[in-house]
């Protein structure tokens, strides 16, 4: 692919909304792919309400908040971390599935495709290590988005991480992990 075609492919790519589902706090981050690297458009949280509030009300708050975020930011795609289930905490997985469900519903209502990535895949793309600690992922986000500070809170950092992962993988930009945590951009070798 020539450099001119590569730049026009990036420029034509739509905004990416990364979302980190949570019942109390759902993080989001919007990125615009650009030839010089992805640009941060907006990041924040949607509050689902305290754990004392009924589950249905918390889910309705998350849905309403994400509908507003989608209407405001007009993303072309939504990137989510795949649901992880640990046998010791099945209830947590079920509750997170509810939150993820209303987030996917908000995207579907807006006609936005939802793409999922595993936590290890996200970490590997951003740091070269699928088991990287949160601080290493935050540092990678800070570097890639040229931020003055580490992204906070963790919900926002996780949302930005999945958005960056989609920016590199989902758009076919050829992000590739090579060597010891070194990631380069360009066509993926066959």
mmCIF file of the C-alpha atoms, coordinates in Angstrom:
data_MODEL
# 
_entry.id   MODEL 
# 
loop_
_atom_site.group_PDB 
_atom_site.id 
_atom_site.type_symbol 
_atom_site.label_atom_id 
_atom_site.label_alt_id 
_atom_site.label_comp_id 
_atom_site.label_asym_id 
_atom_site.label_entity_id 
_atom_site.label_seq_id 
_atom_site.pdbx_PDB_ins_code 
_atom_site.Cartn_x 
_atom_site.Cartn_y 
_atom_site.Cartn_z 
_atom_site.occupancy 
_atom_site.B_iso_or_equiv 
_atom_site.pdbx_formal_charge 
_atom_site.auth_seq_id 
_atom_site.auth_comp_id 
_atom_site.auth_asym_id 
_atom_site.auth_atom_id 
_atom_site.pdbx_PDB_model_num 
ATOM 1   C CA . UNK A 1 1   ? 0.000   0.000   0.000  1.00 0.00 ? 1   UNK A CA 1 
ATOM 2   C CA . UNK A 1 2   ? 1.435   3.395   -0.927 1.00 0.00 ? 2   UNK A CA 1 
ATOM 3   C CA . UNK A 1 3   ? 1.829   6.064   1.700  1.00 0.00 ? 3   UNK A CA 1 
ATOM 4   C CA . UNK A 1 4   ? -0.825  8.272   0.060  1.00 0.00 ? 4   UNK A CA 1 
ATOM 5   C CA . UNK A 1 5   ? -3.374  5.458   0.105  1.00 0.00 ? 5   UNK A CA 1 
ATOM 6   C CA . UNK A 1 6   ? -2.447  4.652   3.717  1.00 0.00 ? 6   UNK A CA 1 
ATOM 7   C CA . UNK A 1 7   ? -3.034  8.288   4.771  1.00 0.00 ? 7   UNK A CA 1 
ATOM 8   C CA . UNK A 1 8   ? -6.383  8.492   2.991  1.00 0.00 ? 8   UNK A CA 1 
ATOM 9   C CA . UNK A 1 9   ? -7.472  5.201   4.592  1.00 0.00 ? 9   UNK A CA 1 
ATOM 10  C CA . UNK A 1 10  ? -6.706  6.642   8.022  1.00 0.00 ? 10  UNK A CA 1 
ATOM 11  C CA . UNK A 1 11  ? -8.377  9.962   7.249  1.00 0.00 ? 11  UNK A CA 1 
ATOM 12  C CA . UNK A 1 12  ? -11.538 8.197   6.048  1.00 0.00 ? 12  UNK A CA 1 
ATOM 13  C CA . UNK A 1 13  ? -11.752 6.066   9.192  1.00 0.00 ? 13  UNK A CA 1 
ATOM 14  C CA . UNK A 1 14  ? -14.499 7.142   11.523 1.00 0.00 ? 14  UNK A CA 1 
ATOM 15  C CA . UNK A 1 15  ? -14.332 7.990   15.169 1.00 0.00 ? 15  UNK A CA 1 
ATOM 16  C CA . UNK A 1 16  ? -13.891 5.083   17.585 1.00 0.00 ? 16  UNK A CA 1 
ATOM 17  C CA . UNK A 1 17  ? -15.675 4.939   20.925 1.00 0.00 ? 17  UNK A CA 1 
ATOM 18  C CA . UNK A 1 18  ? -13.974 2.674   23.447 1.00 0.00 ? 18  UNK A CA 1 
ATOM 19  C CA . UNK A 1 19  ? -16.118 1.655   26.422 1.00 0.00 ? 19  UNK A CA 1 
ATOM 20  C CA . UNK A 1 20  ? -15.179 -0.017  29.714 1.00 0.00 ? 20  UNK A CA 1 
ATOM 21  C CA . UNK A 1 21  ? -18.443 -1.414  31.136 1.00 0.00 ? 21  UNK A CA 1 
ATOM 22  C CA . UNK A 1 22  ? -19.196 -1.076  34.821 1.00 0.00 ? 22  UNK A CA 1 
ATOM 23  C CA . UNK A 1 23  ? -22.348 -0.937  36.912 1.00 0.00 ? 23  UNK A CA 1 
ATOM 24  C CA . UNK A 1 24  ? -21.147 1.924   39.090 1.00 0.00 ? 24  UNK A CA 1 
ATOM 25  C CA . UNK A 1 25  ? -18.804 3.663   36.628 1.00 0.00 ? 25  UNK A CA 1 
ATOM 26  C CA . UNK A 1 26  ? -18.598 3.059   32.879 1.00 0.00 ? 26  UNK A CA 1 
ATOM 27  C CA . UNK A 1 27  ? -15.577 4.639   31.233 1.00 0.00 ? 27  UNK A CA 1 
ATOM 28  C CA . UNK A 1 28  ? -15.539 5.884   27.655 1.00 0.00 ? 28  UNK A CA 1 
ATOM 29  C CA . UNK A 1 29  ? -12.982 7.384   25.326 1.00 0.00 ? 29  UNK A CA 1 
ATOM 30  C CA . UNK A 1 30  ? -13.372 8.650   21.768 1.00 0.00 ? 30  UNK A CA 1 
ATOM 31  C CA . UNK A 1 31  ? -10.457 8.630   19.334 1.00 0.00 ? 31  UNK A CA 1 
ATOM 32  C CA . UNK A 1 32  ? -10.166 9.962   15.816 1.00 0.00 ? 32  UNK A CA 1 
ATOM 33  C CA . UNK A 1 33  ? -7.701  8.023   13.663 1.00 0.00 ? 33  UNK A CA 1 
ATOM 34  C CA . UNK A 1 34  ? -5.234  10.386  11.976 1.00 0.00 ? 34  UNK A CA 1 
ATOM 35  C CA . UNK A 1 35  ? -2.092  10.037  9.878  1.00 0.00 ? 35  UNK A CA 1 
ATOM 36  C CA . UNK A 1 36  ? 0.106   11.241  12.771 1.00 0.00 ? 36  UNK A CA 1 
ATOM 37  C CA . UNK A 1 37  ? -1.523  8.845   15.217 1.00 0.00 ? 37  UNK A CA 1 
ATOM 38  C CA . UNK A 1 38  ? -4.910  8.693   16.904 1.00 0.00 ? 38  UNK A CA 1 
ATOM 39  C CA . UNK A 1 39  ? -6.237  11.912  18.413 1.00 0.00 ? 39  UNK A CA 1 
ATOM 40  C CA . UNK A 1 40  ? -8.156  12.012  21.696 1.00 0.00 ? 40  UNK A CA 1 
ATOM 41  C CA . UNK A 1 41  ? -11.551 13.650  21.170 1.00 0.00 ? 41  UNK A CA 1 
ATOM 42  C CA . UNK A 1 42  ? -13.136 13.128  24.583 1.00 0.00 ? 42  UNK A CA 1 
ATOM 43  C CA . UNK A 1 43  ? -12.988 10.800  27.557 1.00 0.00 ? 43  UNK A CA 1 
ATOM 44  C CA . UNK A 1 44  ? -15.096 10.499  30.669 1.00 0.00 ? 44  UNK A CA 1 
ATOM 45  C CA . UNK A 1 45  ? -17.405 8.339   32.726 1.00 0.00 ? 45  UNK A CA 1 
ATOM 46  C CA . UNK A 1 46  ? -21.092 7.505   32.850 1.00 0.00 ? 46  UNK A CA 1 
ATOM 47  C CA . UNK A 1 47  ? -22.355 6.900   36.372 1.00 0.00 ? 47  UNK A CA 1 
ATOM 48  C CA . UNK A 1 48  ? -24.663 3.931   36.861 1.00 0.00 ? 48  UNK A CA 1 
ATOM 49  C CA . UNK A 1 49  ? -25.558 4.834   40.396 1.00 0.00 ? 49  UNK A CA 1 
ATOM 50  C CA . UNK A 1 50  ? -24.758 3.401   43.816 1.00 0.00 ? 50  UNK A CA 1 
ATOM 51  C CA . UNK A 1 51  ? -25.019 -0.311  44.556 1.00 0.00 ? 51  UNK A CA 1 
ATOM 52  C CA . UNK A 1 52  ? -27.987 0.457   46.836 1.00 0.00 ? 52  UNK A CA 1 
ATOM 53  C CA . UNK A 1 53  ? -30.028 1.484   43.788 1.00 0.00 ? 53  UNK A CA 1 
ATOM 54  C CA . UNK A 1 54  ? -32.057 -1.279  42.055 1.00 0.00 ? 54  UNK A CA 1 
ATOM 55  C CA . UNK A 1 55  ? -30.183 -2.997  39.213 1.00 0.00 ? 55  UNK A CA 1 
ATOM 56  C CA . UNK A 1 56  ? -32.761 -2.033  36.570 1.00 0.00 ? 56  UNK A CA 1 
ATOM 57  C CA . UNK A 1 57  ? -32.419 1.668   37.463 1.00 0.00 ? 57  UNK A CA 1 
ATOM 58  C CA . UNK A 1 58  ? -28.623 1.478   37.311 1.00 0.00 ? 58  UNK A CA 1 
ATOM 59  C CA . UNK A 1 59  ? -28.787 -0.191  33.902 1.00 0.00 ? 59  UNK A CA 1 
ATOM 60  C CA . UNK A 1 60  ? -31.241 2.448   32.656 1.00 0.00 ? 60  UNK A CA 1 
ATOM 61  C CA . UNK A 1 61  ? -28.801 5.187   33.784 1.00 0.00 ? 61  UNK A CA 1 
ATOM 62  C CA . UNK A 1 62  ? -25.921 3.530   31.933 1.00 0.00 ? 62  UNK A CA 1 
ATOM 63  C CA . UNK A 1 63  ? -28.055 3.154   28.805 1.00 0.00 ? 63  UNK A CA 1 
ATOM 64  C CA . UNK A 1 64  ? -29.218 6.786   28.916 1.00 0.00 ? 64  UNK A CA 1 
ATOM 65  C CA . UNK A 1 65  ? -25.674 8.014   29.488 1.00 0.00 ? 65  UNK A CA 1 
ATOM 66  C CA . UNK A 1 66  ? -24.238 5.996   26.595 1.00 0.00 ? 66  UNK A CA 1 
ATOM 67  C CA . UNK A 1 67  ? -27.059 7.097   24.284 1.00 0.00 ? 67  UNK A CA 1 
ATOM 68  C CA . UNK A 1 68  ? -26.099 10.720  25.083 1.00 0.00 ? 68  UNK A CA 1 
ATOM 69  C CA . UNK A 1 69  ? -22.382 10.031  24.534 1.00 0.00 ? 69  UNK A CA 1 
ATOM 70  C CA . UNK A 1 70  ? -23.086 8.333   21.192 1.00 0.00 ? 70  UNK A CA 1 
ATOM 71  C CA . UNK A 1 71  ? -25.381 11.175  20.049 1.00 0.00 ? 71  UNK A CA 1 
ATOM 72  C CA . UNK A 1 72  ? -22.775 13.768  20.987 1.00 0.00 ? 72  UNK A CA 1 
ATOM 73  C CA . UNK A 1 73  ? -19.645 12.049  19.635 1.00 0.00 ? 73  UNK A CA 1 
ATOM 74  C CA . UNK A 1 74  ? -21.150 10.251  16.610 1.00 0.00 ? 74  UNK A CA 1 
ATOM 75  C CA . UNK A 1 75  ? -18.707 7.313   16.533 1.00 0.00 ? 75  UNK A CA 1 
ATOM 76  C CA . UNK A 1 76  ? -18.433 5.001   13.541 1.00 0.00 ? 76  UNK A CA 1 
ATOM 77  C CA . UNK A 1 77  ? -17.660 1.996   15.758 1.00 0.00 ? 77  UNK A CA 1 
ATOM 78  C CA . UNK A 1 78  ? -17.660 0.937   19.397 1.00 0.00 ? 78  UNK A CA 1 
ATOM 79  C CA . UNK A 1 79  ? -14.861 -1.164  20.870 1.00 0.00 ? 79  UNK A CA 1 
ATOM 80  C CA . UNK A 1 80  ? -15.435 -3.191  24.050 1.00 0.00 ? 80  UNK A CA 1 
ATOM 81  C CA . UNK A 1 81  ? -13.323 -5.520  26.122 1.00 0.00 ? 81  UNK A CA 1 
ATOM 82  C CA . UNK A 1 82  ? -14.643 -9.081  25.993 1.00 0.00 ? 82  UNK A CA 1 
ATOM 83  C CA . UNK A 1 83  ? -16.359 -10.255 29.138 1.00 0.00 ? 83  UNK A CA 1 
ATOM 84  C CA . UNK A 1 84  ? -13.997 -12.179 31.370 1.00 0.00 ? 84  UNK A CA 1 
ATOM 85  C CA . UNK A 1 85  ? -15.411 -14.750 33.733 1.00 0.00 ? 85  UNK A CA 1 
ATOM 86  C CA . UNK A 1 86  ? -13.607 -16.183 36.733 1.00 0.00 ? 86  UNK A CA 1 
ATOM 87  C CA . UNK A 1 87  ? -15.030 -19.325 38.265 1.00 0.00 ? 87  UNK A CA 1 
ATOM 88  C CA . UNK A 1 88  ? -14.597 -17.888 41.768 1.00 0.00 ? 88  UNK A CA 1 
ATOM 89  C CA . UNK A 1 89  ? -16.790 -14.848 40.965 1.00 0.00 ? 89  UNK A CA 1 
ATOM 90  C CA . UNK A 1 90  ? -19.632 -15.902 38.635 1.00 0.00 ? 90  UNK A CA 1 
ATOM 91  C CA . UNK A 1 91  ? -22.052 -13.296 40.032 1.00 0.00 ? 91  UNK A CA 1 
ATOM 92  C CA . UNK A 1 92  ? -19.700 -10.467 39.015 1.00 0.00 ? 92  UNK A CA 1 
ATOM 93  C CA . UNK A 1 93  ? -19.612 -11.787 35.459 1.00 0.00 ? 93  UNK A CA 1 
ATOM 94  C CA . UNK A 1 94  ? -23.392 -11.964 35.296 1.00 0.00 ? 94  UNK A CA 1 
ATOM 95  C CA . UNK A 1 95  ? -23.776 -8.403  36.586 1.00 0.00 ? 95  UNK A CA 1 
ATOM 96  C CA . UNK A 1 96  ? -21.137 -7.128  34.153 1.00 0.00 ? 96  UNK A CA 1 
ATOM 97  C CA . UNK A 1 97  ? -22.992 -8.931  31.379 1.00 0.00 ? 97  UNK A CA 1 
ATOM 98  C CA . UNK A 1 98  ? -26.059 -6.806  32.176 1.00 0.00 ? 98  UNK A CA 1 
ATOM 99  C CA . UNK A 1 99  ? -24.024 -3.591  31.892 1.00 0.00 ? 99  UNK A CA 1 
ATOM 100 C CA . UNK A 1 100 ? -22.379 -4.767  28.685 1.00 0.00 ? 100 UNK A CA 1 
ATOM 101 C CA . UNK A 1 101 ? -25.805 -5.668  27.307 1.00 0.00 ? 101 UNK A CA 1 
ATOM 102 C CA . UNK A 1 102 ? -27.280 -2.177  27.697 1.00 0.00 ? 102 UNK A CA 1 
ATOM 103 C CA . UNK A 1 103 ? -24.107 -0.688  26.218 1.00 0.00 ? 103 UNK A CA 1 
ATOM 104 C CA . UNK A 1 104 ? -24.417 -2.956  23.176 1.00 0.00 ? 104 UNK A CA 1 
ATOM 105 C CA . UNK A 1 105 ? -28.111 -2.024  22.961 1.00 0.00 ? 105 UNK A CA 1 
ATOM 106 C CA . UNK A 1 106 ? -27.245 1.690   22.859 1.00 0.00 ? 106 UNK A CA 1 
ATOM 107 C CA . UNK A 1 107 ? -24.790 1.012   20.017 1.00 0.00 ? 107 UNK A CA 1 
ATOM 108 C CA . UNK A 1 108 ? -27.297 -1.145  18.120 1.00 0.00 ? 108 UNK A CA 1 
ATOM 109 C CA . UNK A 1 109 ? -29.999 1.525   18.436 1.00 0.00 ? 109 UNK A CA 1 
ATOM 110 C CA . UNK A 1 110 ? -27.577 4.006   16.848 1.00 0.00 ? 110 UNK A CA 1 
ATOM 111 C CA . UNK A 1 111 ? -26.559 1.545   14.116 1.00 0.00 ? 111 UNK A CA 1 
ATOM 112 C CA . UNK A 1 112 ? -22.966 1.359   15.346 1.00 0.00 ? 112 UNK A CA 1 
ATOM 113 C CA . UNK A 1 113 ? -21.026 -1.909  15.047 1.00 0.00 ? 113 UNK A CA 1 
ATOM 114 C CA . UNK A 1 114 ? -19.586 -3.305  18.285 1.00 0.00 ? 114 UNK A CA 1 
ATOM 115 C CA . UNK A 1 115 ? -16.187 -5.002  18.149 1.00 0.00 ? 115 UNK A CA 1 
ATOM 116 C CA . UNK A 1 116 ? -14.789 -6.941  21.113 1.00 0.00 ? 116 UNK A CA 1 
ATOM 117 C CA . UNK A 1 117 ? -11.182 -7.610  22.090 1.00 0.00 ? 117 UNK A CA 1 
ATOM 118 C CA . UNK A 1 118 ? -9.792  -9.773  24.879 1.00 0.00 ? 118 UNK A CA 1 
ATOM 119 C CA . UNK A 1 119 ? -7.912  -8.097  27.728 1.00 0.00 ? 119 UNK A CA 1 
ATOM 120 C CA . UNK A 1 120 ? -4.713  -9.951  26.825 1.00 0.00 ? 120 UNK A CA 1 
ATOM 121 C CA . UNK A 1 121 ? -5.011  -8.895  23.174 1.00 0.00 ? 121 UNK A CA 1 
ATOM 122 C CA . UNK A 1 122 ? -5.450  -5.236  24.176 1.00 0.00 ? 122 UNK A CA 1 
ATOM 123 C CA . UNK A 1 123 ? -2.453  -5.351  26.510 1.00 0.00 ? 123 UNK A CA 1 
ATOM 124 C CA . UNK A 1 124 ? -0.300  -7.158  23.943 1.00 0.00 ? 124 UNK A CA 1 
ATOM 125 C CA . UNK A 1 125 ? -1.075  -4.615  21.218 1.00 0.00 ? 125 UNK A CA 1 
ATOM 126 C CA . UNK A 1 126 ? -0.363  -1.626  23.458 1.00 0.00 ? 126 UNK A CA 1 
ATOM 127 C CA . UNK A 1 127 ? 2.621   -2.914  25.427 1.00 0.00 ? 127 UNK A CA 1 
ATOM 128 C CA . UNK A 1 128 ? 3.891   -6.074  23.750 1.00 0.00 ? 128 UNK A CA 1 
ATOM 129 C CA . UNK A 1 129 ? 2.921   -8.051  26.872 1.00 0.00 ? 129 UNK A CA 1 
ATOM 130 C CA . UNK A 1 130 ? -0.523  -9.673  27.209 1.00 0.00 ? 130 UNK A CA 1 
ATOM 131 C CA . UNK A 1 131 ? -0.135  -9.714  31.000 1.00 0.00 ? 131 UNK A CA 1 
ATOM 132 C CA . UNK A 1 132 ? 1.091   -6.148  31.415 1.00 0.00 ? 132 UNK A CA 1 
ATOM 133 C CA . UNK A 1 133 ? 0.150   -4.378  34.663 1.00 0.00 ? 133 UNK A CA 1 
ATOM 134 C CA . UNK A 1 134 ? -2.310  -1.466  34.530 1.00 0.00 ? 134 UNK A CA 1 
ATOM 135 C CA . UNK A 1 135 ? 0.437   1.127   35.002 1.00 0.00 ? 135 UNK A CA 1 
ATOM 136 C CA . UNK A 1 136 ? 2.278   -0.131  31.905 1.00 0.00 ? 136 UNK A CA 1 
ATOM 137 C CA . UNK A 1 137 ? -0.949  0.082   29.873 1.00 0.00 ? 137 UNK A CA 1 
ATOM 138 C CA . UNK A 1 138 ? -1.590  3.611   31.180 1.00 0.00 ? 138 UNK A CA 1 
ATOM 139 C CA . UNK A 1 139 ? 1.947   4.636   30.198 1.00 0.00 ? 139 UNK A CA 1 
ATOM 140 C CA . UNK A 1 140 ? 1.422   3.220   26.695 1.00 0.00 ? 140 UNK A CA 1 
ATOM 141 C CA . UNK A 1 141 ? -1.828  5.187   26.347 1.00 0.00 ? 141 UNK A CA 1 
ATOM 142 C CA . UNK A 1 142 ? -0.116  8.347   27.593 1.00 0.00 ? 142 UNK A CA 1 
ATOM 143 C CA . UNK A 1 143 ? 2.684   7.888   25.038 1.00 0.00 ? 143 UNK A CA 1 
ATOM 144 C CA . UNK A 1 144 ? 0.429   6.987   22.095 1.00 0.00 ? 144 UNK A CA 1 
ATOM 145 C CA . UNK A 1 145 ? -2.023  9.836   22.674 1.00 0.00 ? 145 UNK A CA 1 
ATOM 146 C CA . UNK A 1 146 ? 0.717   12.307  23.709 1.00 0.00 ? 146 UNK A CA 1 
ATOM 147 C CA . UNK A 1 147 ? -1.010  13.065  27.013 1.00 0.00 ? 147 UNK A CA 1 
ATOM 148 C CA . UNK A 1 148 ? 0.614   15.226  29.688 1.00 0.00 ? 148 UNK A CA 1 
ATOM 149 C CA . UNK A 1 149 ? -0.521  12.843  32.455 1.00 0.00 ? 149 UNK A CA 1 
ATOM 150 C CA . UNK A 1 150 ? -1.501  9.209   32.854 1.00 0.00 ? 150 UNK A CA 1 
ATOM 151 C CA . UNK A 1 151 ? -5.159  8.670   31.926 1.00 0.00 ? 151 UNK A CA 1 
ATOM 152 C CA . UNK A 1 152 ? -7.406  8.548   35.004 1.00 0.00 ? 152 UNK A CA 1 
ATOM 153 C CA . UNK A 1 153 ? -9.625  7.086   36.399 1.00 0.00 ? 153 UNK A CA 1 
ATOM 154 C CA . UNK A 1 154 ? -8.908  3.425   35.528 1.00 0.00 ? 154 UNK A CA 1 
ATOM 155 C CA . UNK A 1 155 ? -12.302 3.131   33.780 1.00 0.00 ? 155 UNK A CA 1 
ATOM 156 C CA . UNK A 1 156 ? -11.272 5.846   31.321 1.00 0.00 ? 156 UNK A CA 1 
ATOM 157 C CA . UNK A 1 157 ? -7.814  4.308   30.853 1.00 0.00 ? 157 UNK A CA 1 
ATOM 158 C CA . UNK A 1 158 ? -9.381  0.930   30.032 1.00 0.00 ? 158 UNK A CA 1 
ATOM 159 C CA . UNK A 1 159 ? -11.805 2.541   27.569 1.00 0.00 ? 159 UNK A CA 1 
ATOM 160 C CA . UNK A 1 160 ? -8.949  4.359   25.826 1.00 0.00 ? 160 UNK A CA 1 
ATOM 161 C CA . UNK A 1 161 ? -6.932  1.123   25.714 1.00 0.00 ? 161 UNK A CA 1 
ATOM 162 C CA . UNK A 1 162 ? -9.659  -0.789  23.879 1.00 0.00 ? 162 UNK A CA 1 
ATOM 163 C CA . UNK A 1 163 ? -10.228 2.169   21.522 1.00 0.00 ? 163 UNK A CA 1 
ATOM 164 C CA . UNK A 1 164 ? -6.501  2.255   20.703 1.00 0.00 ? 164 UNK A CA 1 
ATOM 165 C CA . UNK A 1 165 ? -6.499  -1.500  20.150 1.00 0.00 ? 165 UNK A CA 1 
ATOM 166 C CA . UNK A 1 166 ? -9.343  -1.139  17.654 1.00 0.00 ? 166 UNK A CA 1 
ATOM 167 C CA . UNK A 1 167 ? -7.593  1.785   16.027 1.00 0.00 ? 167 UNK A CA 1 
ATOM 168 C CA . UNK A 1 168 ? -4.572  -0.419  15.343 1.00 0.00 ? 168 UNK A CA 1 
ATOM 169 C CA . UNK A 1 169 ? -6.265  -3.744  14.627 1.00 0.00 ? 169 UNK A CA 1 
ATOM 170 C CA . UNK A 1 170 ? -9.821  -3.047  13.522 1.00 0.00 ? 170 UNK A CA 1 
ATOM 171 C CA . UNK A 1 171 ? -8.930  -0.418  10.969 1.00 0.00 ? 171 UNK A CA 1 
ATOM 172 C CA . UNK A 1 172 ? -6.387  -2.644  9.282  1.00 0.00 ? 172 UNK A CA 1 
ATOM 173 C CA . UNK A 1 173 ? -3.564  -0.243  10.069 1.00 0.00 ? 173 UNK A CA 1 
ATOM 174 C CA . UNK A 1 174 ? -1.339  -3.208  10.736 1.00 0.00 ? 174 UNK A CA 1 
ATOM 175 C CA . UNK A 1 175 ? -0.263  -2.647  14.323 1.00 0.00 ? 175 UNK A CA 1 
ATOM 176 C CA . UNK A 1 176 ? 2.064   -5.484  15.098 1.00 0.00 ? 176 UNK A CA 1 
ATOM 177 C CA . UNK A 1 177 ? 3.895   -6.583  18.194 1.00 0.00 ? 177 UNK A CA 1 
ATOM 178 C CA . UNK A 1 178 ? 7.526   -7.422  17.484 1.00 0.00 ? 178 UNK A CA 1 
ATOM 179 C CA . UNK A 1 179 ? 10.355  -8.129  19.852 1.00 0.00 ? 179 UNK A CA 1 
ATOM 180 C CA . UNK A 1 180 ? 10.312  -7.112  23.486 1.00 0.00 ? 180 UNK A CA 1 
ATOM 181 C CA . UNK A 1 181 ? 7.352   -4.787  23.801 1.00 0.00 ? 181 UNK A CA 1 
ATOM 182 C CA . UNK A 1 182 ? 8.264   -2.975  20.610 1.00 0.00 ? 182 UNK A CA 1 
ATOM 183 C CA . UNK A 1 183 ? 5.246   -2.254  18.457 1.00 0.00 ? 183 UNK A CA 1 
ATOM 184 C CA . UNK A 1 184 ? 5.578   -0.973  14.934 1.00 0.00 ? 184 UNK A CA 1 
ATOM 185 C CA . UNK A 1 185 ? 3.002   0.189   12.460 1.00 0.00 ? 185 UNK A CA 1 
ATOM 186 C CA . UNK A 1 186 ? 2.812   -0.859  8.869  1.00 0.00 ? 186 UNK A CA 1 
ATOM 187 C CA . UNK A 1 187 ? 1.612   -3.770  6.786  1.00 0.00 ? 187 UNK A CA 1 
ATOM 188 C CA . UNK A 1 188 ? 1.489   -7.073  8.605  1.00 0.00 ? 188 UNK A CA 1 
ATOM 189 C CA . UNK A 1 189 ? 3.974   -9.444  6.983  1.00 0.00 ? 189 UNK A CA 1 
ATOM 190 C CA . UNK A 1 190 ? 2.461   -12.561 5.429  1.00 0.00 ? 190 UNK A CA 1 
# 
